[in-house]
């Protein structure tokens, strides 16, 4: 069971979006989020929505997958919607009991904010849905490289992320093993209230930490044996290359940002 | 000219013991030469110092005293340590804890990437190494979805991709099931046939029997050194230090005790079967 876990929320595929350079995807995602905050009218928001739905369609990620990403923040969306709906002063639309009123401005802001939040989540989850965690790491490393001048350890950060991704399943297996070993000796993880159950997890954490340190030591030795000496003079087998598609996507994103800016300042 | 790839002179290695201040001597004055292209098995109990010896060979551990030469380079020479580690590859016991990447082929590429080799050349080496261990069709998979034997083959491919002259295997089959063990042993034998010097650390006597030289270590010293035939001839001495002898040797000993004259040079099951049949 534990072997089946997927890392991150990557949706395997081979669409145009999947094949884009991870750096381009990261940059365009950031640009898209920025655009959502620049847009202040419904035309801008509608354009943004249209764009993200086209990209989703091209990526061939099923809508159900994207909706799953919305679930955890569903409550926040509803909450902001209600707060905005009642708290913004302005021209009264409907008067409710207890002096609660829905104003025209309130309704407008509420809908606007909710749509903006939904688009924000869809936009950023598209990045993680269409990019393998390992490519994301490579992309981040490459983008952070210029910051080396101000001593940002780009390579080391990326290596840590890669190793973390690699060892999540290993550590899960280890946890499973420790829990089983303790259950065999009568440990009880299932009954009692939440505090009781949380307390019974402590005896798992100690051996888990010890084995994590042991794994780290063995891994460090194996890496040294394979000549690892940090990021200097290191080459990559799959060097990231910008292709025509990446440039086209970049231009399209710029055009989109242009539309949003025009909409805000000139219309 | 002496054609030994490894030369160990009076190696002593001590682990620092923090609790009572006294150091533990894991390897005690070992001198050894390993011939280029040979297949040497080092056997011994747990704590006999065999793994420590292995880690001294490619500079993962540095001698407390004495010297280790790899192709004439002293492992203590920091400026050439990467040269040493490229010459002597290493495969460890736990297949899980030596794979770095989440994709098989990226993991095999890890060593060559560290060596700063051009991307096209890395691609060639990775494909070649994966084919050599029969894992080419699994190149896009995640390591945690593979079996122990398959993971160990990936680790071997990772070592091969660095084009080492010698590979030290530190109990590579200890955590594998019988079929995984067989696969790994076959790969090790094939690599040796292709000219790579193999140092195999193990406590499976059957594996040691397929080497052309066997070294027995106990308490940090070399107890015996010779061809498998010479070593297993003195099977009583091996049992004395609580090690097993190969099944065939055991059986031949018992047959001899019962008056059947089995030749001394039989050490593997296949040889014994052949002799019985003829």
Interface residues (C-beta under 8 A of the other chain):
Chain A: X3 X7 X133 X134 X162 X163 X165 X166 X169 X170 X173 X215 X218 X219 X221 X222 X223 X224 X225 X226 X227 X228 X229 X233 X234 X235 X236 X237 X238 X239
Chain B: X55 X58 X60 X82 X85 X86 X89 X90 X92 X94 X96 X97 X98 X99 X100 X101 X102 X103 X105 X106 X109 X110 X111 X112 X113 X114 X115 X116 X117 X118 X119 X122 X123 X126 X142 X143 X144 X145 X155 X158 X159 X162
